[in-house]
Amino acid sequence: MITKREVINLITNKLPSSQVFVENLKGNDHLQVTVIASEFNGLSLVKQHQLVYSALKEELASEAIHALALKTETPN
């Protein structure tokens, strides 16, 4: 089981400028995550998502996170 705080910490370690919002959709392993980060400037949506997935690689592989709905944005 992974906590919201752990998800936020993993992503902010990878993307220091990020704001991360985590919502449990079902249990603690089905998550909806929104990440707003200046590191996404100039990157395609696929590249943005790859950065977030790389931060959560171990948790996804171990199925601590079973399902991830991901939304990424650049700051206004």
mmJSON file of the N, C-alpha and C atoms, coordinates in Angstrom:
{"data_MODEL":{"atom_site":{
"group_PDB":["ATOM","ATOM","ATOM","ATOM","ATOM","ATOM","ATOM","ATOM","ATOM","ATOM","ATOM","ATOM","ATOM","ATOM","ATOM","ATOM","ATOM","ATOM","ATOM","ATOM","ATOM","ATOM","ATOM","ATOM","ATOM","ATOM","ATOM","ATOM","ATOM","ATOM","ATOM","ATOM","ATOM","ATOM","ATOM","ATOM","ATOM","ATOM","ATOM","ATOM","ATOM","ATOM","ATOM","ATOM","ATOM","ATOM","ATOM","ATOM","ATOM","ATOM","ATOM","ATOM","ATOM","ATOM","ATOM","ATOM","ATOM","ATOM","ATOM","ATOM","ATOM","ATOM","ATOM","ATOM","ATOM","ATOM","ATOM","ATOM","ATOM","ATOM","ATOM","ATOM","ATOM","ATOM","ATOM","ATOM","ATOM","ATOM","ATOM","ATOM","ATOM","ATOM","ATOM","ATOM","ATOM","ATOM","ATOM","ATOM","ATOM","ATOM","ATOM","ATOM","ATOM","ATOM","ATOM","ATOM","ATOM","ATOM","ATOM","ATOM","ATOM","ATOM","ATOM","ATOM","ATOM","ATOM","ATOM","ATOM","ATOM","ATOM","ATOM","ATOM","ATOM","ATOM","ATOM","ATOM","ATOM","ATOM","ATOM","ATOM","ATOM","ATOM","ATOM","ATOM","ATOM","ATOM","ATOM","ATOM","ATOM","ATOM","ATOM","ATOM","ATOM","ATOM","ATOM","ATOM","ATOM","ATOM","ATOM","ATOM","ATOM","ATOM","ATOM","ATOM","ATOM","ATOM","ATOM","ATOM","ATOM","ATOM","ATOM","ATOM","ATOM","ATOM","ATOM","ATOM","ATOM","ATOM","ATOM","ATOM","ATOM","ATOM","ATOM","ATOM","ATOM","ATOM","ATOM","ATOM","ATOM","ATOM","ATOM","ATOM","ATOM","ATOM","ATOM","ATOM","ATOM","ATOM","ATOM","ATOM","ATOM","ATOM","ATOM","ATOM","ATOM","ATOM","ATOM","ATOM","ATOM","ATOM","ATOM","ATOM","ATOM","ATOM","ATOM","ATOM","ATOM","ATOM","ATOM","ATOM","ATOM","ATOM","ATOM","ATOM","ATOM","ATOM","ATOM","ATOM","ATOM","ATOM","ATOM","ATOM","ATOM","ATOM","ATOM","ATOM","ATOM","ATOM","ATOM","ATOM","ATOM","ATOM","ATOM","ATOM","ATOM","ATOM","ATOM","ATOM"],
"id":[1,2,3,4,5,6,7,8,9,10,11,12,13,14,15,16,17,18,19,20,21,22,23,24,25,26,27,28,29,30,31,32,33,34,35,36,37,38,39,40,41,42,43,44,45,46,47,48,49,50,51,52,53,54,55,56,57,58,59,60,61,62,63,64,65,66,67,68,69,70,71,72,73,74,75,76,77,78,79,80,81,82,83,84,85,86,87,88,89,90,91,92,93,94,95,96,97,98,99,100,101,102,103,104,105,106,107,108,109,110,111,112,113,114,115,116,117,118,119,120,121,122,123,124,125,126,127,128,129,130,131,132,133,134,135,136,137,138,139,140,141,142,143,144,145,146,147,148,149,150,151,152,153,154,155,156,157,158,159,160,161,162,163,164,165,166,167,168,169,170,171,172,173,174,175,176,177,178,179,180,181,182,183,184,185,186,187,188,189,190,191,192,193,194,195,196,197,198,199,200,201,202,203,204,205,206,207,208,209,210,211,212,213,214,215,216,217,218,219,220,221,222,223,224,225,226,227,228],
"type_symbol":["N","C","C","N","C","C","N","C","C","N","C","C","N","C","C","N","C","C","N","C","C","N","C","C","N","C","C","N","C","C","N","C","C","N","C","C","N","C","C","N","C","C","N","C","C","N","C","C","N","C","C","N","C","C","N","C","C","N","C","C","N","C","C","N","C","C","N","C","C","N","C","C","N","C","C","N","C","C","N","C","C","N","C","C","N","C","C","N","C","C","N","C","C","N","C","C","N","C","C","N","C","C","N","C","C","N","C","C","N","C","C","N","C","C","N","C","C","N","C","C","N","C","C","N","C","C","N","C","C","N","C","C","N","C","C","N","C","C","N","C","C","N","C","C","N","C","C","N","C","C","N","C","C","N","C","C","N","C","C","N","C","C","N","C","C","N","C","C","N","C","C","N","C","C","N","C","C","N","C","C","N","C","C","N","C","C","N","C","C","N","C","C","N","C","C","N","C","C","N","C","C","N","C","C","N","C","C","N","C","C","N","C","C","N","C","C","N","C","C","N","C","C","N","C","C","N","C","C"],
"label_atom_id":["N","CA","C","N","CA","C","N","CA","C","N","CA","C","N","CA","C","N","CA","C","N","CA","C","N","CA","C","N","CA","C","N","CA","C","N","CA","C","N","CA","C","N","CA","C","N","CA","C","N","CA","C","N","CA","C","N","CA","C","N","CA","C","N","CA","C","N","CA","C","N","CA","C","N","CA","C","N","CA","C","N","CA","C","N","CA","C","N","CA","C","N","CA","C","N","CA","C","N","CA","C","N","CA","C","N","CA","C","N","CA","C","N","CA","C","N","CA","C","N","CA","C","N","CA","C","N","CA","C","N","CA","C","N","CA","C","N","CA","C","N","CA","C","N","CA","C","N","CA","C","N","CA","C","N","CA","C","N","CA","C","N","CA","C","N","CA","C","N","CA","C","N","CA","C","N","CA","C","N","CA","C","N","CA","C","N","CA","C","N","CA","C","N","CA","C","N","CA","C","N","CA","C","N","CA","C","N","CA","C","N","CA","C","N","CA","C","N","CA","C","N","CA","C","N","CA","C","N","CA","C","N","CA","C","N","CA","C","N","CA","C","N","CA","C","N","CA","C","N","CA","C","N","CA","C","N","CA","C","N","CA","C","N","CA","C"],
"label_alt_id":[null,null,null,null,null,null,null,null,null,null,null,null,null,null,null,null,null,null,null,null,null,null,null,null,null,null,null,null,null,null,null,null,null,null,null,null,null,null,null,null,null,null,null,null,null,null,null,null,null,null,null,null,null,null,null,null,null,null,null,null,null,null,null,null,null,null,null,null,null,null,null,null,null,null,null,null,null,null,null,null,null,null,null,null,null,null,null,null,null,null,null,null,null,null,null,null,null,null,null,null,null,null,null,null,null,null,null,null,null,null,null,null,null,null,null,null,null,null,null,null,null,null,null,null,null,null,null,null,null,null,null,null,null,null,null,null,null,null,null,null,null,null,null,null,null,null,null,null,null,null,null,null,null,null,null,null,null,null,null,null,null,null,null,null,null,null,null,null,null,null,null,null,null,null,null,null,null,null,null,null,null,null,null,null,null,null,null,null,null,null,null,null,null,null,null,null,null,null,null,null,null,null,null,null,null,null,null,null,null,null,null,null,null,null,null,null,null,null,null,null,null,null,null,null,null,null,null,null],
"label_comp_id":["MET","MET","MET","ILE","ILE","ILE","THR","THR","THR","LYS","LYS","LYS","ARG","ARG","ARG","GLU","GLU","GLU","VAL","VAL","VAL","ILE","ILE","ILE","ASN","ASN","ASN","LEU","LEU","LEU","ILE","ILE","ILE","THR","THR","THR","ASN","ASN","ASN","LYS","LYS","LYS","LEU","LEU","LEU","PRO","PRO","PRO","SER","SER","SER","SER","SER","SER","GLN","GLN","GLN","VAL","VAL","VAL","PHE","PHE","PHE","VAL","VAL","VAL","GLU","GLU","GLU","ASN","ASN","ASN","LEU","LEU","LEU","LYS","LYS","LYS","GLY","GLY","GLY","ASN","ASN","ASN","ASP","ASP","ASP","HIS","HIS","HIS","LEU","LEU","LEU","GLN","GLN","GLN","VAL","VAL","VAL","THR","THR","THR","VAL","VAL","VAL","ILE","ILE","ILE","ALA","ALA","ALA","SER","SER","SER","GLU","GLU","GLU","PHE","PHE","PHE","ASN","ASN","ASN","GLY","GLY","GLY","LEU","LEU","LEU","SER","SER","SER","LEU","LEU","LEU","VAL","VAL","VAL","LYS","LYS","LYS","GLN","GLN","GLN","HIS","HIS","HIS","GLN","GLN","GLN","LEU","LEU","LEU","VAL","VAL","VAL","TYR","TYR","TYR","SER","SER","SER","ALA","ALA","ALA","LEU","LEU","LEU","LYS","LYS","LYS","GLU","GLU","GLU","GLU","GLU","GLU","LEU","LEU","LEU","ALA","ALA","ALA","SER","SER","SER","GLU","GLU","GLU","ALA","ALA","ALA","ILE","ILE","ILE","HIS","HIS","HIS","ALA","ALA","ALA","LEU","LEU","LEU","ALA","ALA","ALA","LEU","LEU","LEU","LYS","LYS","LYS","THR","THR","THR","GLU","GLU","GLU","THR","THR","THR","PRO","PRO","PRO","ASN","ASN","ASN"],
"label_asym_id":["A","A","A","A","A","A","A","A","A","A","A","A","A","A","A","A","A","A","A","A","A","A","A","A","A","A","A","A","A","A","A","A","A","A","A","A","A","A","A","A","A","A","A","A","A","A","A","A","A","A","A","A","A","A","A","A","A","A","A","A","A","A","A","A","A","A","A","A","A","A","A","A","A","A","A","A","A","A","A","A","A","A","A","A","A","A","A","A","A","A","A","A","A","A","A","A","A","A","A","A","A","A","A","A","A","A","A","A","A","A","A","A","A","A","A","A","A","A","A","A","A","A","A","A","A","A","A","A","A","A","A","A","A","A","A","A","A","A","A","A","A","A","A","A","A","A","A","A","A","A","A","A","A","A","A","A","A","A","A","A","A","A","A","A","A","A","A","A","A","A","A","A","A","A","A","A","A","A","A","A","A","A","A","A","A","A","A","A","A","A","A","A","A","A","A","A","A","A","A","A","A","A","A","A","A","A","A","A","A","A","A","A","A","A","A","A","A","A","A","A","A","A","A","A","A","A","A","A"],
"label_entity_id":["1","1","1","1","1","1","1","1","1","1","1","1","1","1","1","1","1","1","1","1","1","1","1","1","1","1","1","1","1","1","1","1","1","1","1","1","1","1","1","1","1","1","1","1","1","1","1","1","1","1","1","1","1","1","1","1","1","1","1","1","1","1","1","1","1","1","1","1","1","1","1","1","1","1","1","1","1","1","1","1","1","1","1","1","1","1","1","1","1","1","1","1","1","1","1","1","1","1","1","1","1","1","1","1","1","1","1","1","1","1","1","1","1","1","1","1","1","1","1","1","1","1","1","1","1","1","1","1","1","1","1","1","1","1","1","1","1","1","1","1","1","1","1","1","1","1","1","1","1","1","1","1","1","1","1","1","1","1","1","1","1","1","1","1","1","1","1","1","1","1","1","1","1","1","1","1","1","1","1","1","1","1","1","1","1","1","1","1","1","1","1","1","1","1","1","1","1","1","1","1","1","1","1","1","1","1","1","1","1","1","1","1","1","1","1","1","1","1","1","1","1","1","1","1","1","1","1","1"],
"label_seq_id":[1,1,1,2,2,2,3,3,3,4,4,4,5,5,5,6,6,6,7,7,7,8,8,8,9,9,9,10,10,10,11,11,11,12,12,12,13,13,13,14,14,14,15,15,15,16,16,16,17,17,17,18,18,18,19,19,19,20,20,20,21,21,21,22,22,22,23,23,23,24,24,24,25,25,25,26,26,26,27,27,27,28,28,28,29,29,29,30,30,30,31,31,31,32,32,32,33,33,33,34,34,34,35,35,35,36,36,36,37,37,37,38,38,38,39,39,39,40,40,40,41,41,41,42,42,42,43,43,43,44,44,44,45,45,45,46,46,46,47,47,47,48,48,48,49,49,49,50,50,50,51,51,51,52,52,52,53,53,53,54,54,54,55,55,55,56,56,56,57,57,57,58,58,58,59,59,59,60,60,60,61,61,61,62,62,62,63,63,63,64,64,64,65,65,65,66,66,66,67,67,67,68,68,68,69,69,69,70,70,70,71,71,71,72,72,72,73,73,73,74,74,74,75,75,75,76,76,76],
"pdbx_PDB_ins_code":[null,null,null,null,null,null,null,null,null,null,null,null,null,null,null,null,null,null,null,null,null,null,null,null,null,null,null,null,null,null,null,null,null,null,null,null,null,null,null,null,null,null,null,null,null,null,null,null,null,null,null,null,null,null,null,null,null,null,null,null,null,null,null,null,null,null,null,null,null,null,null,null,null,null,null,null,null,null,null,null,null,null,null,null,null,null,null,null,null,null,null,null,null,null,null,null,null,null,null,null,null,null,null,null,null,null,null,null,null,null,null,null,null,null,null,null,null,null,null,null,null,null,null,null,null,null,null,null,null,null,null,null,null,null,null,null,null,null,null,null,null,null,null,null,null,null,null,null,null,null,null,null,null,null,null,null,null,null,null,null,null,null,null,null,null,null,null,null,null,null,null,null,null,null,null,null,null,null,null,null,null,null,null,null,null,null,null,null,null,null,null,null,null,null,null,null,null,null,null,null,null,null,null,null,null,null,null,null,null,null,null,null,null,null,null,null,null,null,null,null,null,null,null,null,null,null,null,null],
"Cartn_x":[0.84,0.0,0.886,0.501,1.249,0.34,0.909,0.117,0.181,-0.788,-0.785,0.526,0.971,2.198,3.397,3.473,4.588,4.57,3.404,3.293,3.759,3.287,3.686,5.199,5.777,7.232,8.023,7.602,8.309,8.3,7.164,7.063,7.831,7.72,8.438,9.95,10.404,11.846,12.343,11.516,11.877,11.649,10.581,10.184,10.054,11.168,11.166,10.2,9.885,8.991,7.515,7.227,5.861,4.919,3.652,2.539,1.849,1.583,1.027,-0.247,-1.291,-2.572,-2.933,-3.24,-3.513,-4.889,-5.664,-6.986,-7.099,-7.586,-7.846,-9.153,-9.121,-10.336,-10.997,-10.186,-10.69,-9.569,-9.792,-8.722,-7.552,-6.39,-5.197,-4.31,-4.764,-3.912,-4.466,-5.616,-6.191,-6.192,-5.305,-5.086,-5.345,-5.817,-5.869,-4.859,-3.898,-2.822,-2.77,-2.723,-2.52,-1.184,-0.349,0.973,1.104,1.424,1.678,3.152,3.92,5.368,5.956,6.865,7.551,8.48,8.898,9.742,9.031,7.711,6.946,6.965,7.43,7.444,8.191,7.549,8.167,8.134,7.59,7.534,6.162,6.145,4.871,4.177,2.896,2.133,2.73,3.171,3.786,5.042,5.893,7.134,6.832,5.792,5.388,4.988,4.165,3.705,4.867,5.804,6.961,7.787,7.903,8.636,7.959,6.633,5.906,5.991,5.791,5.891,7.264,8.315,9.663,9.834,9.141,9.204,8.495,7.516,6.696,6.98,8.095,8.422,8.325,8.972,8.99,7.606,6.864,5.529,4.561,4.719,3.884,4.279,5.58,6.06,5.641,5.648,5.287,3.778,3.045,1.589,1.15,2.055,1.632,0.649,0.888,-0.084,-0.565,-1.816,-2.381,-2.91,-3.537,-4.086,-3.778,-3.408,-3.028,-3.697,-4.562,-5.136,-4.287,-3.651,-2.652,-3.036,-2.911,-3.111,-1.899,-1.289,-0.123,-0.41,0.16,-0.018,1.246,1.396,2.439,1.793,2.567,1.985,1.538,0.524,0.041,0.963],
"Cartn_y":[-1.177,0.0,1.241,2.228,3.475,4.618,5.586,6.725,7.868,8.764,9.962,10.73,10.865,11.611,10.975,9.652,8.966,9.236,9.219,9.512,10.941,11.871,13.278,13.414,12.778,12.87,12.284,11.15,10.525,11.44,12.038,12.905,14.207,14.819,16.076,15.877,14.683,14.405,14.412,13.911,13.855,15.209,15.892,17.172,18.215,18.825,19.693,20.876,21.385,22.549,22.157,20.869,20.398,20.623,20.789,20.72,19.407,18.603,17.278,17.116,16.632,16.391,14.924,14.217,12.782,12.515,11.73,11.322,9.807,9.173,7.741,7.506,6.668,6.344,5.095,4.126,2.861,2.269,2.184,1.703,2.666,2.188,3.029,2.699,1.815,1.45,1.894,2.548,3.141,4.649,5.339,6.754,7.631,8.839,9.892,10.938,11.238,12.153,13.283,14.507,15.69,16.296,16.55,17.128,18.39,19.495,20.769,21.079,21.193,21.376,22.184,23.09,23.873,22.986,21.842,20.91,20.377,20.511,20.037,21.018,22.244,23.245,22.717,22.784,22.358,20.861,20.082,18.635,18.199,17.14,16.571,15.938,15.679,15.028,13.666,12.945,11.628,11.773,12.728,12.941,13.378,14.2,14.624,13.407,12.559,11.364,10.413,10.299,9.427,9.885,11.192,11.707,11.288,11.398,11.014,9.505,8.732,7.272,6.854,7.551,7.192,7.436,8.434,8.699,7.618,6.961,5.95,4.536,4.366,3.101,1.888,1.95,0.804,0.519,1.563,1.392,0.798,1.157,0.581,-0.878,-1.154,-2.518,-3.48,-2.999,-3.855,-3.905,-3.124,-2.975,-2.351,-1.618,-0.777,0.258,0.654,1.437,0.521,0.128,-0.813,-0.09,1.068,1.846,3.313,4.019,5.421,6.222,7.142,8.111,9.369,9.807,10.864,12.061,13.238,14.492,15.359,15.896,16.773,18.124,19.162,20.525,21.332,22.418,23.386,24.517,25.219,26.322,27.449,28.181,29.333,30.507],
"Cartn_z":[0.0,0.0,0.0,-0.791,-0.873,-0.446,0.238,0.698,-0.31,-0.196,-1.046,-0.861,0.384,0.682,-0.006,-0.028,-0.695,-2.191,-2.809,-4.245,-4.517,-3.709,-3.875,-3.734,-2.727,-2.504,-3.667,-4.179,-5.303,-6.533,-6.814,-7.992,-7.787,-6.612,-6.39,-6.306,-5.936,-5.988,-7.423,-8.346,-9.766,-10.447,-10.042,-10.654,-9.542,-9.129,-7.945,-8.0,-9.181,-9.252,-9.237,-9.146,-9.367,-8.194,-8.576,-7.641,-7.982,-6.97,-7.202,-6.381,-7.045,-6.4,-6.615,-5.53,-5.594,-5.005,-5.733,-5.268,-5.373,-4.325,-4.364,-5.094,-6.12,-6.856,-6.307,-5.907,-5.367,-4.527,-3.235,-2.375,-2.416,-2.077,-2.129,-3.312,-4.211,-5.343,-6.695,-6.708,-7.921,-7.702,-8.392,-8.117,-9.326,-9.044,-10.052,-9.601,-10.47,-10.124,-11.147,-10.638,-11.473,-11.091,-12.101,-11.865,-12.704,-12.047,-12.723,-12.49,-13.577,-13.424,-14.571,-14.227,-15.256,-16.08,-15.542,-16.291,-17.539,-17.599,-18.748,-19.923,-19.697,-20.775,-21.994,-23.147,-24.397,-24.645,-23.711,-23.893,-24.384,-25.179,-25.613,-24.41,-24.559,-23.495,-23.152,-24.166,-23.937,-23.085,-23.404,-22.641,-21.208,-21.031,-19.694,-18.858,-19.444,-18.738,-18.453,-19.382,-19.162,-17.962,-17.774,-16.611,-15.309,-15.275,-14.06,-13.847,-14.912,-14.784,-14.289,-14.73,-14.289,-12.791,-12.256,-10.817,-10.014,-10.637,-9.951,-10.448,-11.137,-11.801,-10.866,-9.723,-8.805,-8.237,-7.93,-7.35,-8.365,-9.635,-10.694,-10.942,-10.955,-11.208,-10.097,-8.859,-7.724,-7.498,-8.264,-8.161,-6.838,-6.182,-5.061,-5.611,-6.874,-7.641,-8.751,-8.67,-9.642,-10.881,-10.674,-11.785,-11.539,-12.619,-12.506,-13.616,-13.223,-14.149,-13.989,-15.07,-14.977,-15.843,-15.25,-15.965,-15.689,-16.759,-16.588,-17.222,-16.628,-17.11,-16.858,-17.602,-17.307,-16.516,-15.686,-14.908,-15.842,-15.407,-16.21,-16.077],
"occupancy":[1.0,1.0,1.0,1.0,1.0,1.0,1.0,1.0,1.0,1.0,1.0,1.0,1.0,1.0,1.0,1.0,1.0,1.0,1.0,1.0,1.0,1.0,1.0,1.0,1.0,1.0,1.0,1.0,1.0,1.0,1.0,1.0,1.0,1.0,1.0,1.0,1.0,1.0,1.0,1.0,1.0,1.0,1.0,1.0,1.0,1.0,1.0,1.0,1.0,1.0,1.0,1.0,1.0,1.0,1.0,1.0,1.0,1.0,1.0,1.0,1.0,1.0,1.0,1.0,1.0,1.0,1.0,1.0,1.0,1.0,1.0,1.0,1.0,1.0,1.0,1.0,1.0,1.0,1.0,1.0,1.0,1.0,1.0,1.0,1.0,1.0,1.0,1.0,1.0,1.0,1.0,1.0,1.0,1.0,1.0,1.0,1.0,1.0,1.0,1.0,1.0,1.0,1.0,1.0,1.0,1.0,1.0,1.0,1.0,1.0,1.0,1.0,1.0,1.0,1.0,1.0,1.0,1.0,1.0,1.0,1.0,1.0,1.0,1.0,1.0,1.0,1.0,1.0,1.0,1.0,1.0,1.0,1.0,1.0,1.0,1.0,1.0,1.0,1.0,1.0,1.0,1.0,1.0,1.0,1.0,1.0,1.0,1.0,1.0,1.0,1.0,1.0,1.0,1.0,1.0,1.0,1.0,1.0,1.0,1.0,1.0,1.0,1.0,1.0,1.0,1.0,1.0,1.0,1.0,1.0,1.0,1.0,1.0,1.0,1.0,1.0,1.0,1.0,1.0,1.0,1.0,1.0,1.0,1.0,1.0,1.0,1.0,1.0,1.0,1.0,1.0,1.0,1.0,1.0,1.0,1.0,1.0,1.0,1.0,1.0,1.0,1.0,1.0,1.0,1.0,1.0,1.0,1.0,1.0,1.0,1.0,1.0,1.0,1.0,1.0,1.0,1.0,1.0,1.0,1.0,1.0,1.0,1.0,1.0,1.0,1.0,1.0,1.0],
"B_iso_or_equiv":[0.0,0.0,0.0,0.0,0.0,0.0,0.0,0.0,0.0,0.0,0.0,0.0,0.0,0.0,0.0,0.0,0.0,0.0,0.0,0.0,0.0,0.0,0.0,0.0,0.0,0.0,0.0,0.0,0.0,0.0,0.0,0.0,0.0,0.0,0.0,0.0,0.0,0.0,0.0,0.0,0.0,0.0,0.0,0.0,0.0,0.0,0.0,0.0,0.0,0.0,0.0,0.0,0.0,0.0,0.0,0.0,0.0,0.0,0.0,0.0,0.0,0.0,0.0,0.0,0.0,0.0,0.0,0.0,0.0,0.0,0.0,0.0,0.0,0.0,0.0,0.0,0.0,0.0,0.0,0.0,0.0,0.0,0.0,0.0,0.0,0.0,0.0,0.0,0.0,0.0,0.0,0.0,0.0,0.0,0.0,0.0,0.0,0.0,0.0,0.0,0.0,0.0,0.0,0.0,0.0,0.0,0.0,0.0,0.0,0.0,0.0,0.0,0.0,0.0,0.0,0.0,0.0,0.0,0.0,0.0,0.0,0.0,0.0,0.0,0.0,0.0,0.0,0.0,0.0,0.0,0.0,0.0,0.0,0.0,0.0,0.0,0.0,0.0,0.0,0.0,0.0,0.0,0.0,0.0,0.0,0.0,0.0,0.0,0.0,0.0,0.0,0.0,0.0,0.0,0.0,0.0,0.0,0.0,0.0,0.0,0.0,0.0,0.0,0.0,0.0,0.0,0.0,0.0,0.0,0.0,0.0,0.0,0.0,0.0,0.0,0.0,0.0,0.0,0.0,0.0,0.0,0.0,0.0,0.0,0.0,0.0,0.0,0.0,0.0,0.0,0.0,0.0,0.0,0.0,0.0,0.0,0.0,0.0,0.0,0.0,0.0,0.0,0.0,0.0,0.0,0.0,0.0,0.0,0.0,0.0,0.0,0.0,0.0,0.0,0.0,0.0,0.0,0.0,0.0,0.0,0.0,0.0,0.0,0.0,0.0,0.0,0.0,0.0],
"pdbx_formal_charge":[null,null,null,null,null,null,null,null,null,null,null,null,null,null,null,null,null,null,null,null,null,null,null,null,null,null,null,null,null,null,null,null,null,null,null,null,null,null,null,null,null,null,null,null,null,null,null,null,null,null,null,null,null,null,null,null,null,null,null,null,null,null,null,null,null,null,null,null,null,null,null,null,null,null,null,null,null,null,null,null,null,null,null,null,null,null,null,null,null,null,null,null,null,null,null,null,null,null,null,null,null,null,null,null,null,null,null,null,null,null,null,null,null,null,null,null,null,null,null,null,null,null,null,null,null,null,null,null,null,null,null,null,null,null,null,null,null,null,null,null,null,null,null,null,null,null,null,null,null,null,null,null,null,null,null,null,null,null,null,null,null,null,null,null,null,null,null,null,null,null,null,null,null,null,null,null,null,null,null,null,null,null,null,null,null,null,null,null,null,null,null,null,null,null,null,null,null,null,null,null,null,null,null,null,null,null,null,null,null,null,null,null,null,null,null,null,null,null,null,null,null,null,null,null,null,null,null,null],
"auth_seq_id":[1,1,1,2,2,2,3,3,3,4,4,4,5,5,5,6,6,6,7,7,7,8,8,8,9,9,9,10,10,10,11,11,11,12,12,12,13,13,13,14,14,14,15,15,15,16,16,16,17,17,17,18,18,18,19,19,19,20,20,20,21,21,21,22,22,22,23,23,23,24,24,24,25,25,25,26,26,26,27,27,27,28,28,28,29,29,29,30,30,30,31,31,31,32,32,32,33,33,33,34,34,34,35,35,35,36,36,36,37,37,37,38,38,38,39,39,39,40,40,40,41,41,41,42,42,42,43,43,43,44,44,44,45,45,45,46,46,46,47,47,47,48,48,48,49,49,49,50,50,50,51,51,51,52,52,52,53,53,53,54,54,54,55,55,55,56,56,56,57,57,57,58,58,58,59,59,59,60,60,60,61,61,61,62,62,62,63,63,63,64,64,64,65,65,65,66,66,66,67,67,67,68,68,68,69,69,69,70,70,70,71,71,71,72,72,72,73,73,73,74,74,74,75,75,75,76,76,76],
"auth_comp_id":["MET","MET","MET","ILE","ILE","ILE","THR","THR","THR","LYS","LYS","LYS","ARG","ARG","ARG","GLU","GLU","GLU","VAL","VAL","VAL","ILE","ILE","ILE","ASN","ASN","ASN","LEU","LEU","LEU","ILE","ILE","ILE","THR","THR","THR","ASN","ASN","ASN","LYS","LYS","LYS","LEU","LEU","LEU","PRO","PRO","PRO","SER","SER","SER","SER","SER","SER","GLN","GLN","GLN","VAL","VAL","VAL","PHE","PHE","PHE","VAL","VAL","VAL","GLU","GLU","GLU","ASN","ASN","ASN","LEU","LEU","LEU","LYS","LYS","LYS","GLY","GLY","GLY","ASN","ASN","ASN","ASP","ASP","ASP","HIS","HIS","HIS","LEU","LEU","LEU","GLN","GLN","GLN","VAL","VAL","VAL","THR","THR","THR","VAL","VAL","VAL","ILE","ILE","ILE","ALA","ALA","ALA","SER","SER","SER","GLU","GLU","GLU","PHE","PHE","PHE","ASN","ASN","ASN","GLY","GLY","GLY","LEU","LEU","LEU","SER","SER","SER","LEU","LEU","LEU","VAL","VAL","VAL","LYS","LYS","LYS","GLN","GLN","GLN","HIS","HIS","HIS","GLN","GLN","GLN","LEU","LEU","LEU","VAL","VAL","VAL","TYR","TYR","TYR","SER","SER","SER","ALA","ALA","ALA","LEU","LEU","LEU","LYS","LYS","LYS","GLU","GLU","GLU","GLU","GLU","GLU","LEU","LEU","LEU","ALA","ALA","ALA","SER","SER","SER","GLU","GLU","GLU","ALA","ALA","ALA","ILE","ILE","ILE","HIS","HIS","HIS","ALA","ALA","ALA","LEU","LEU","LEU","ALA","ALA","ALA","LEU","LEU","LEU","LYS","LYS","LYS","THR","THR","THR","GLU","GLU","GLU","THR","THR","THR","PRO","PRO","PRO","ASN","ASN","ASN"],
"auth_asym_id":["A","A","A","A","A","A","A","A","A","A","A","A","A","A","A","A","A","A","A","A","A","A","A","A","A","A","A","A","A","A","A","A","A","A","A","A","A","A","A","A","A","A","A","A","A","A","A","A","A","A","A","A","A","A","A","A","A","A","A","A","A","A","A","A","A","A","A","A","A","A","A","A","A","A","A","A","A","A","A","A","A","A","A","A","A","A","A","A","A","A","A","A","A","A","A","A","A","A","A","A","A","A","A","A","A","A","A","A","A","A","A","A","A","A","A","A","A","A","A","A","A","A","A","A","A","A","A","A","A","A","A","A","A","A","A","A","A","A","A","A","A","A","A","A","A","A","A","A","A","A","A","A","A","A","A","A","A","A","A","A","A","A","A","A","A","A","A","A","A","A","A","A","A","A","A","A","A","A","A","A","A","A","A","A","A","A","A","A","A","A","A","A","A","A","A","A","A","A","A","A","A","A","A","A","A","A","A","A","A","A","A","A","A","A","A","A","A","A","A","A","A","A","A","A","A","A","A","A"],
"auth_atom_id":["N","CA","C","N","CA","C","N","CA","C","N","CA","C","N","CA","C","N","CA","C","N","CA","C","N","CA","C","N","CA","C","N","CA","C","N","CA","C","N","CA","C","N","CA","C","N","CA","C","N","CA","C","N","CA","C","N","CA","C","N","CA","C","N","CA","C","N","CA","C","N","CA","C","N","CA","C","N","CA","C","N","CA","C","N","CA","C","N","CA","C","N","CA","C","N","CA","C","N","CA","C","N","CA","C","N","CA","C","N","CA","C","N","CA","C","N","CA","C","N","CA","C","N","CA","C","N","CA","C","N","CA","C","N","CA","C","N","CA","C","N","CA","C","N","CA","C","N","CA","C","N","CA","C","N","CA","C","N","CA","C","N","CA","C","N","CA","C","N","CA","C","N","CA","C","N","CA","C","N","CA","C","N","CA","C","N","CA","C","N","CA","C","N","CA","C","N","CA","C","N","CA","C","N","CA","C","N","CA","C","N","CA","C","N","CA","C","N","CA","C","N","CA","C","N","CA","C","N","CA","C","N","CA","C","N","CA","C","N","CA","C","N","CA","C","N","CA","C","N","CA","C","N","CA","C","N","CA","C","N","CA","C","N","CA","C"],
"pdbx_PDB_model_num":[1,1,1,1,1,1,1,1,1,1,1,1,1,1,1,1,1,1,1,1,1,1,1,1,1,1,1,1,1,1,1,1,1,1,1,1,1,1,1,1,1,1,1,1,1,1,1,1,1,1,1,1,1,1,1,1,1,1,1,1,1,1,1,1,1,1,1,1,1,1,1,1,1,1,1,1,1,1,1,1,1,1,1,1,1,1,1,1,1,1,1,1,1,1,1,1,1,1,1,1,1,1,1,1,1,1,1,1,1,1,1,1,1,1,1,1,1,1,1,1,1,1,1,1,1,1,1,1,1,1,1,1,1,1,1,1,1,1,1,1,1,1,1,1,1,1,1,1,1,1,1,1,1,1,1,1,1,1,1,1,1,1,1,1,1,1,1,1,1,1,1,1,1,1,1,1,1,1,1,1,1,1,1,1,1,1,1,1,1,1,1,1,1,1,1,1,1,1,1,1,1,1,1,1,1,1,1,1,1,1,1,1,1,1,1,1,1,1,1,1,1,1,1,1,1,1,1,1]
}}}
